[in-house]
Amino acid sequence: MKVNYIKTLMIGTIISGLTSCQKPLLKKTSHPLLTSKTIAVVDSFAKEGEKFVNNPEYKYFAKDTIPLNFYMSPSMLERRLNNHIIAATPKIKIGEKYEEKLKLCGKVLYNEVEKVDIKEPKYINQKAIIDNSNFYSYSWIGTAHVPVKYYGKPNPALK
């Protein structure tokens, strides 16, 4: 009796784990829950970024959507864009080095030598450019998202 219960439980877990959960799509919204000040900030960032799109030195490398709060100031938006661009920039492994790290095992502190990758960003002077001033949101959440494209100059140290 227990064996059948365990087999059924394992098979059910495997089947439910293999089902795909798709993320719902963002839909374009005409009435985002944002203040006029936040909308003006997003518009100014979109107009400012147009000069980098036409610059041949900058190469496009990623796109994303950034969530906005209804009280977003220019400094908050700039900080959020910078945080997202750091995470989105691809890094290339250029070597390895050994580092000594302190580890704690129970009440004993000891040194351990680990091999760590040395990585360089593939692009330098990255810019996050708001693609257009359209706002997107999920149907059940009041937050708005804005599309962003990331541009950067290829890193000359990697050539």
Residue frames as a rotation matrix with the C-alpha (Angstrom) as fourth column:
MET 1
0.565 0.825 0.000 0.00
0.825 -0.565 0.000 0.00
0.000 0.000 -1.000 0.00
LYS 2
0.519 -0.427 -0.740 2.75
0.125 -0.819 0.560 2.47
-0.846 -0.383 -0.372 0.90
VAL 3
-0.535 -0.775 0.336 4.75
0.426 0.096 0.899 1.62
-0.729 0.625 0.279 -2.24
ASN 4
-0.145 0.568 0.810 1.82
0.975 -0.060 0.216 2.48
0.171 0.821 -0.545 -4.54
TYR 5
0.815 0.448 -0.367 1.23
0.533 -0.828 0.174 5.73
-0.226 -0.337 -0.914 -2.67
ILE 6
0.138 -0.860 -0.492 4.90
0.074 -0.486 0.871 6.71
-0.988 -0.156 -0.004 -3.00
LYS 7
-0.617 -0.335 0.712 4.97
0.682 0.224 0.696 5.79
-0.393 0.915 0.091 -6.72
THR 8
0.287 0.824 0.488 1.81
0.936 -0.350 0.040 7.80
0.204 0.445 -0.872 -7.37
LEU 9
0.774 -0.048 -0.632 3.22
0.288 -0.862 0.418 10.76
-0.565 -0.505 -0.653 -5.47
MET 10
-0.262 -0.958 -0.117 6.51
0.198 -0.172 0.965 10.64
-0.945 0.230 0.235 -7.40
ILE 11
-0.503 0.133 0.854 4.81
0.862 0.152 0.484 10.35
-0.065 0.979 -0.191 -10.80
GLY 12
0.603 0.794 0.075 2.43
0.794 -0.606 0.041 13.20
0.078 0.035 -0.996 -9.94
THR 13
0.507 -0.507 -0.697 5.34
0.154 -0.743 0.652 15.38
-0.848 -0.438 -0.299 -8.85
ILE 14
-0.571 -0.759 0.312 7.28
0.416 0.060 0.908 14.67
-0.708 0.648 0.281 -12.03
ILE 15
-0.214 0.567 0.795 4.29
0.962 -0.018 0.272 15.38
0.169 0.823 -0.542 -14.27
SER 16
0.807 0.551 -0.212 3.35
0.583 -0.799 0.146 18.60
-0.089 -0.242 -0.966 -12.49
GLY 17
0.226 -0.814 -0.535 6.98
0.167 -0.509 0.844 19.72
-0.960 -0.281 0.021 -12.55
LEU 18
-0.645 -0.515 0.564 7.19
0.587 0.139 0.798 19.26
-0.489 0.846 0.213 -16.32
THR 19
0.382 0.821 0.425 4.13
0.923 -0.313 -0.225 21.35
-0.051 0.478 -0.877 -17.15
SER 20
-0.591 -0.656 0.469 5.09
0.709 -0.700 -0.085 24.72
0.384 0.282 0.879 -18.53
CYS 21
0.302 0.597 -0.743 4.10
0.789 -0.594 -0.156 27.90
-0.534 -0.540 -0.651 -16.79
GLN 22
-0.191 -0.347 0.918 4.10
0.850 -0.526 -0.022 30.74
0.490 0.777 0.395 -19.27
LYS 23
-0.666 -0.079 -0.742 4.55
0.497 -0.788 -0.363 34.27
-0.556 -0.611 0.564 -18.06
PRO 24
0.418 0.886 0.202 1.58
0.778 -0.234 -0.583 36.40
-0.470 0.401 -0.787 -19.10
LEU 25
-0.263 -0.505 0.822 2.18
0.894 -0.447 0.012 39.01
0.362 0.738 0.569 -21.75
LEU 26
-0.574 0.048 -0.818 2.35
0.363 -0.880 -0.306 42.71
-0.734 -0.472 0.488 -21.06
LYS 27
0.089 0.677 0.731 -0.43
0.996 -0.080 -0.047 44.61
0.026 0.732 -0.681 -22.82
LYS 28
-0.777 -0.355 0.521 -0.28
0.427 -0.904 0.021 48.18
0.463 0.238 0.853 -24.04
THR 29
0.028 0.777 -0.629 -2.21
0.975 -0.160 -0.154 50.55
-0.220 -0.609 -0.762 -21.83
SER 30
-0.118 0.000 0.993 -3.39
0.543 -0.837 0.065 54.05
0.832 0.547 0.099 -22.54
HIS 31
0.524 0.356 0.774 -4.21
-0.423 -0.680 0.599 54.97
0.739 -0.641 -0.206 -18.94
PRO 32
-0.160 -0.627 -0.763 -1.30
0.511 0.609 -0.607 53.93
0.845 -0.487 0.223 -16.71
LEU 33
0.837 0.422 -0.348 -1.55
0.490 -0.297 0.820 54.68
0.242 -0.857 -0.455 -13.01
LEU 34
-0.255 -0.959 -0.120 1.27
0.966 -0.246 -0.081 57.23
0.048 -0.137 0.989 -13.23
THR 35
0.336 0.296 -0.894 1.42
0.422 -0.896 -0.138 60.90
-0.842 -0.331 -0.426 -12.39
SER 36
0.979 0.046 0.201 1.92
0.200 -0.444 -0.873 63.45
0.049 0.895 -0.444 -15.14
LYS 37
0.536 -0.843 0.045 5.37
-0.794 -0.485 0.365 64.19
-0.286 -0.231 -0.930 -13.69
THR 38
-0.038 -0.532 0.846 6.45
-0.137 0.841 0.523 60.56
-0.990 -0.096 -0.105 -14.13
ILE 39
0.606 0.320 0.728 5.11
0.648 0.333 -0.685 60.49
-0.462 0.887 -0.005 -17.69
ALA 40
0.953 -0.297 -0.063 7.07
-0.291 -0.836 -0.465 63.68
0.085 0.461 -0.883 -18.46
VAL 41
0.206 -0.916 0.344 10.25
-0.713 0.100 0.694 62.12
-0.670 -0.388 -0.632 -17.02
VAL 42
0.081 -0.122 0.989 9.85
0.375 0.923 0.083 59.03
-0.923 0.365 0.121 -19.22
ASP 43
0.880 0.288 0.376 9.21
0.454 -0.284 -0.845 61.21
-0.137 0.914 -0.381 -22.29
SER 44
0.750 -0.650 -0.123 12.33
-0.653 -0.757 0.022 63.28
-0.107 0.064 -0.992 -21.61
PHE 45
-0.043 -0.772 0.635 14.47
-0.403 0.595 0.696 60.13
-0.914 -0.225 -0.336 -21.23
ALA 46
0.368 0.246 0.896 13.05
0.622 0.651 -0.435 58.77
-0.691 0.718 0.087 -24.51
LYS 47
0.994 0.006 0.112 13.88
0.086 -0.680 -0.728 62.00
0.072 0.733 -0.676 -26.38
GLU 48
0.492 -0.866 0.090 17.36
-0.776 -0.390 0.495 62.15
-0.394 -0.314 -0.864 -24.84
GLY 49
0.031 -0.489 0.871 18.16
-0.086 0.867 0.490 58.60
-0.996 -0.090 -0.015 -25.95
GLU 50
0.888 0.398 0.230 17.41
0.180 0.160 -0.971 59.18
-0.423 0.903 0.070 -29.64
LYS 51
0.625 -0.704 -0.339 20.90
-0.780 -0.542 -0.313 60.61
0.036 0.460 -0.887 -30.27
PHE 52
-0.258 -0.751 0.608 22.56
-0.710 0.574 0.407 57.34
-0.655 -0.327 -0.682 -29.17
VAL 53
0.448 0.498 0.743 20.46
0.130 0.786 -0.605 55.23
-0.885 0.367 0.287 -31.53
ASN 54
0.999 -0.009 0.035 21.91
0.033 -0.203 -0.979 56.96
0.016 0.979 -0.202 -34.60
ASN 55
0.377 -0.924 0.064 25.52
-0.888 -0.341 0.310 56.97
-0.265 -0.174 -0.948 -33.30
PRO 56
0.627 -0.111 -0.771 27.51
-0.435 0.772 -0.464 54.26
0.647 0.626 0.435 -35.18
GLU 57
-0.486 -0.860 0.158 29.92
-0.606 0.201 -0.770 53.75
0.630 -0.470 -0.618 -32.24
TYR 58
-0.452 0.400 0.797 27.15
-0.763 0.289 -0.578 52.35
-0.462 -0.870 0.175 -30.05
LYS 59
-0.733 0.189 -0.653 25.96
-0.299 0.773 0.559 48.78
0.611 0.605 -0.510 -30.71
TYR 60
0.223 0.901 0.371 22.62
-0.917 0.065 0.393 47.36
0.330 -0.428 0.841 -29.62
PHE 61
-0.726 -0.572 -0.381 23.00
-0.432 0.811 -0.395 44.34
0.535 -0.122 -0.836 -27.33
ALA 62
-0.806 0.478 -0.348 19.80
0.590 0.697 -0.407 43.72
0.048 -0.534 -0.844 -25.32
LYS 63
-0.449 0.729 0.517 16.22
-0.370 -0.678 0.635 44.78
0.813 0.094 0.575 -24.66
ASP 64
-0.800 0.172 -0.575 14.11
0.583 0.451 -0.675 44.69
0.144 -0.876 -0.461 -21.53
THR 65
0.192 0.820 0.540 11.07
0.243 -0.572 0.783 46.20
0.951 -0.019 -0.309 -19.84
ILE 66
-0.859 -0.509 -0.055 11.51
0.234 -0.295 -0.926 48.36
0.455 -0.808 0.373 -16.75
PRO 67
0.088 0.916 -0.392 8.75
0.931 0.064 0.359 48.61
0.354 -0.396 -0.847 -14.11
LEU 68
-0.623 -0.208 0.754 7.78
0.078 -0.976 -0.204 52.15
0.778 -0.068 0.625 -13.13
ASN 69
-0.467 0.492 -0.735 6.28
0.853 0.034 -0.520 53.48
-0.231 -0.870 -0.436 -9.92
PHE 70
0.421 0.735 0.531 3.66
0.838 -0.540 0.082 56.20
0.347 0.411 -0.843 -10.03
TYR 71
0.953 -0.096 -0.287 5.91
0.080 -0.835 0.545 58.57
-0.292 -0.542 -0.788 -8.02
MET 72
0.381 -0.869 0.316 9.12
0.901 0.425 0.081 58.06
-0.205 0.254 0.945 -10.07
SER 73
0.722 -0.278 -0.633 11.57
-0.207 -0.960 0.186 60.99
-0.660 -0.003 -0.752 -10.08
PRO 74
0.769 -0.460 -0.444 14.34
-0.508 -0.018 -0.861 61.44
0.388 0.888 -0.247 -12.68
SER 75
-0.228 -0.921 0.317 17.05
-0.955 0.149 -0.256 60.27
0.189 -0.361 -0.913 -10.27
MET 76
-0.015 0.299 0.954 15.05
-0.530 0.807 -0.261 57.16
-0.848 -0.510 0.146 -9.31
LEU 77
0.925 0.379 0.013 14.48
-0.170 0.444 -0.880 56.26
-0.339 0.812 0.476 -12.96
GLU 78
0.459 -0.834 -0.306 18.15
-0.722 -0.149 -0.676 56.81
0.518 0.531 -0.671 -13.80
ARG 79
-0.342 -0.567 0.749 19.24
-0.904 0.417 -0.097 54.63
-0.257 -0.710 -0.655 -10.86
ARG 80
0.350 0.557 0.753 16.83
-0.292 0.829 -0.477 51.86
-0.890 -0.053 0.453 -11.91
LEU 81
0.946 -0.049 -0.320 18.06
-0.312 0.134 -0.941 52.01
0.089 0.990 0.112 -15.53
ASN 82
0.069 -0.998 0.010 21.69
-0.907 -0.067 -0.415 51.81
0.415 0.020 -0.910 -14.36
ASN 83
-0.230 -0.111 0.967 20.97
-0.720 0.688 -0.093 48.80
-0.655 -0.717 -0.238 -12.14
HIS 84
0.697 0.571 0.433 19.24
-0.118 0.687 -0.717 46.97
-0.707 0.448 0.547 -14.98
ILE 85
0.810 -0.420 -0.409 21.98
-0.489 -0.099 -0.867 47.75
0.324 0.902 -0.285 -17.51
ILE 86
-0.196 -0.894 0.403 24.69
-0.980 0.188 -0.060 46.41
-0.022 -0.407 -0.913 -15.19
ALA 87
-0.072 0.248 0.966 22.79
-0.365 0.895 -0.257 43.13
-0.928 -0.371 0.026 -14.90
ALA 88
0.833 0.526 0.172 22.08
-0.022 0.342 -0.939 42.94
-0.553 0.779 0.296 -18.67
THR 89
0.450 -0.727 -0.518 25.64
-0.893 -0.361 -0.270 43.63
0.009 0.584 -0.812 -19.88
PRO 90
0.958 -0.140 -0.249 27.28
0.104 0.982 -0.155 40.41
0.267 0.123 0.956 -21.08
LYS 91
0.477 -0.844 0.246 30.63
-0.779 -0.276 0.563 39.60
-0.407 -0.460 -0.789 -19.51
ILE 92
0.743 -0.327 -0.584 33.43
-0.265 0.658 -0.705 37.59
0.615 0.678 0.402 -21.14
LYS 93
0.873 -0.479 0.092 35.83
0.135 0.419 0.898 35.37
-0.469 -0.771 0.431 -19.23
ILE 94
0.731 -0.670 -0.132 39.41
-0.486 -0.374 -0.790 36.51
0.480 0.641 -0.599 -19.87
GLY 95
-0.347 -0.894 -0.284 41.25
-0.343 0.402 -0.849 34.44
0.873 -0.197 -0.446 -17.28
GLU 96
0.693 0.490 -0.530 41.31
0.291 0.482 0.826 32.86
0.660 -0.727 0.191 -13.86
LYS 97
-0.281 -0.775 0.567 42.90
-0.501 -0.386 -0.775 33.68
0.819 -0.501 -0.280 -10.54
TYR 98
-0.135 0.162 -0.978 43.11
0.687 0.727 0.026 32.13
0.715 -0.668 -0.209 -7.11
GLU 99
-0.065 0.192 0.979 41.57
-0.530 -0.838 0.129 33.88
0.846 -0.510 0.156 -4.12
GLU 100
-0.812 -0.191 -0.552 41.81
0.364 0.572 -0.735 33.07
0.456 -0.798 -0.395 -0.45
LYS 101
-0.082 0.877 0.473 38.44
-0.430 -0.459 0.777 33.15
0.899 -0.140 0.415 1.29
LEU 102
-0.873 -0.108 0.475 37.44
-0.487 0.224 -0.845 32.68
-0.015 -0.969 -0.248 4.90
LYS 103
-0.155 0.831 -0.534 34.87
-0.265 0.486 0.833 29.94
0.952 0.271 0.145 5.49
LEU 104
-0.436 0.132 0.890 33.00
-0.900 -0.032 -0.436 28.99
-0.029 -0.991 0.132 8.63
CYS 105
-0.168 0.353 -0.921 32.30
-0.187 0.906 0.381 25.34
0.968 0.236 -0.086 9.41
GLY 106
0.334 0.351 -0.875 30.48
0.802 0.381 0.460 24.99
0.495 -0.855 -0.155 12.71
LYS 107
0.950 -0.064 -0.304 32.54
0.151 -0.761 0.631 27.11
-0.272 -0.645 -0.714 15.09
VAL 108
0.053 -0.990 0.132 35.80
0.577 0.138 0.805 26.77
-0.815 0.034 0.578 13.15
LEU 109
0.852 0.103 -0.514 37.00
-0.284 -0.733 -0.618 29.51
-0.440 0.673 -0.595 10.81
TYR 110
0.068 -0.853 0.518 39.44
0.452 0.489 0.746 28.39
-0.889 0.183 0.419 8.12
ASN 111
-0.095 -0.213 -0.972 41.00
-0.707 -0.673 0.217 29.68
-0.701 0.708 -0.087 4.88
GLU 112
0.254 0.165 0.953 40.17
0.499 0.822 -0.275 28.09
-0.829 0.545 0.127 1.56
VAL 113
-0.634 -0.504 -0.586 41.75
-0.301 -0.536 0.788 28.83
-0.712 0.677 0.188 -1.81
GLU 114
0.306 0.809 0.501 39.25
0.402 0.368 -0.839 29.04
-0.863 0.458 -0.213 -4.68
LYS 115
-0.774 -0.452 0.444 39.64
0.572 -0.197 0.796 29.50
-0.272 0.870 0.411 -8.41
VAL 116
0.161 0.806 -0.570 37.70
0.320 -0.589 -0.743 32.58
-0.934 -0.063 -0.352 -9.56
ASP 117
0.128 -0.039 0.991 36.99
0.992 0.000 -0.129 33.71
0.005 0.999 0.039 -13.13
ILE 118
-0.554 -0.276 -0.786 38.19
0.223 -0.958 0.179 37.14
-0.802 -0.076 0.592 -14.24
LYS 119
0.054 0.688 0.723 35.48
0.977 0.115 -0.182 38.73
-0.208 0.716 -0.666 -16.38
GLU 120
-0.878 -0.255 -0.406 35.39
0.141 -0.946 0.291 41.90
-0.458 0.198 0.867 -18.46
PRO 121
0.176 0.972 -0.158 32.22
0.051 -0.170 -0.984 43.56
-0.983 0.165 -0.079 -19.77
LYS 122
-0.115 -0.159 0.981 31.72
0.920 0.355 0.165 43.10
-0.374 0.921 0.106 -23.50
TYR 123
0.230 0.266 0.936 30.52
0.642 -0.764 0.059 46.71
0.731 0.588 -0.346 -23.84
ILE 124
-0.573 -0.402 -0.715 31.68
0.789 -0.506 -0.348 49.91
-0.222 -0.764 0.607 -22.16
ASN 125
-0.927 0.255 -0.274 29.87
-0.248 -0.967 -0.061 53.24
-0.281 0.011 0.960 -21.74
GLN 126
-0.684 0.717 0.134 26.51
0.713 0.619 0.328 51.47
0.152 0.320 -0.935 -21.80
LYS 127
-0.856 0.517 0.006 23.34
-0.514 -0.850 -0.118 53.49
-0.056 -0.104 0.993 -22.29
ALA 128
-0.601 0.777 0.190 19.79
0.680 0.621 -0.388 52.43
-0.420 -0.104 -0.902 -21.51
ILE 129
-0.946 0.272 -0.177 17.44
-0.324 -0.788 0.523 54.03
0.003 0.552 0.834 -24.01
ILE 130
-0.291 0.928 0.232 13.69
-0.004 0.242 -0.970 54.06
-0.957 -0.284 -0.067 -23.59
ASP 131
-0.713 -0.063 0.698 12.45
0.620 0.407 0.670 52.68
-0.327 0.911 -0.251 -26.89
ASN 132
-0.486 0.613 0.623 9.22
0.212 -0.609 0.764 54.65
0.848 0.504 0.166 -27.02
SER 133
-0.847 0.159 0.507 6.92
-0.506 -0.532 -0.679 56.35
0.162 -0.832 0.531 -24.57
ASN 134
0.097 0.893 -0.440 4.31
-0.472 0.431 0.769 53.59
0.876 0.133 0.463 -24.71
PHE 135
-0.470 -0.166 0.867 3.36
-0.879 0.182 -0.441 52.05
-0.085 -0.969 -0.231 -21.38
TYR 136
-0.175 0.352 -0.919 2.61
-0.283 0.876 0.390 48.38
0.943 0.328 -0.054 -20.84
SER 137
-0.479 0.038 0.877 1.06
-0.875 0.060 -0.481 46.58
-0.071 -0.997 0.005 -17.88
TYR 138
-0.930 0.303 -0.207 -0.49
0.298 0.953 0.053 43.33
0.213 -0.012 -0.977 -16.76
SER 139
-0.260 0.921 0.289 -4.28
0.061 -0.283 0.957 43.37
0.964 0.267 0.018 -16.58
TRP 140
0.584 0.570 -0.579 -4.43
0.538 0.262 0.801 42.71
0.608 -0.779 -0.153 -12.82
ILE 141
0.016 -0.655 -0.756 -1.54
0.942 -0.244 0.231 44.89
-0.335 -0.716 0.613 -11.56
GLY 142
0.881 0.441 -0.172 -1.49
0.390 -0.883 -0.262 48.67
-0.267 0.164 -0.950 -11.55
THR 143
0.086 -0.915 -0.394 2.23
0.044 -0.391 0.919 49.07
-0.995 -0.097 0.007 -12.27
ALA 144
0.941 0.147 -0.306 3.38
-0.272 -0.211 -0.939 50.25
-0.202 0.966 -0.159 -15.66
HIS 145
0.177 -0.902 0.394 6.36
0.525 0.425 0.738 48.97
-0.833 0.077 0.548 -17.65
VAL 146
0.727 -0.048 -0.685 8.28
-0.520 -0.691 -0.503 50.78
-0.449 0.721 -0.527 -20.36
PRO 147
0.866 -0.417 0.276 10.40
0.499 0.759 -0.418 49.11
-0.036 0.500 0.866 -23.10
VAL 148
0.611 -0.755 -0.237 14.15
-0.539 -0.616 0.575 49.75
-0.580 -0.223 -0.783 -22.92
LYS 149
0.884 -0.468 -0.014 17.00
0.288 0.568 -0.771 48.95
0.369 0.678 0.636 -25.33
TYR 150
0.664 -0.727 -0.174 20.61
0.065 -0.176 0.982 48.73
-0.745 -0.663 -0.070 -24.21
TYR 151
0.867 -0.469 0.168 23.46
0.120 -0.130 -0.984 50.13
0.483 0.874 -0.057 -26.30
GLY 152
0.715 -0.692 -0.098 27.19
-0.022 -0.162 0.986 50.21
-0.698 -0.704 -0.131 -25.66
LYS 153
0.469 -0.682 -0.561 30.59
-0.868 -0.238 -0.436 50.67
0.164 0.691 -0.704 -27.26
PRO 154
0.837 -0.236 -0.494 32.50
0.182 0.971 -0.154 47.41
0.516 0.039 0.856 -27.86
ASN 155
0.839 -0.543 0.025 35.26
-0.145 -0.179 0.973 47.00
-0.524 -0.821 -0.229 -25.28
PRO 156
0.658 -0.631 -0.411 38.64
-0.609 -0.126 -0.783 47.63
0.442 0.766 -0.468 -27.01
ALA 157
-0.142 -0.746 0.651 40.48
-0.960 0.265 0.094 45.59
-0.243 -0.611 -0.753 -24.33
LEU 158
0.269 0.337 0.902 38.81
-0.237 0.931 -0.278 42.40
-0.934 -0.138 0.331 -25.62
LYS 159
0.924 0.104 -0.367 40.08
-0.375 0.063 -0.925 42.71
-0.073 0.993 0.097 -29.20
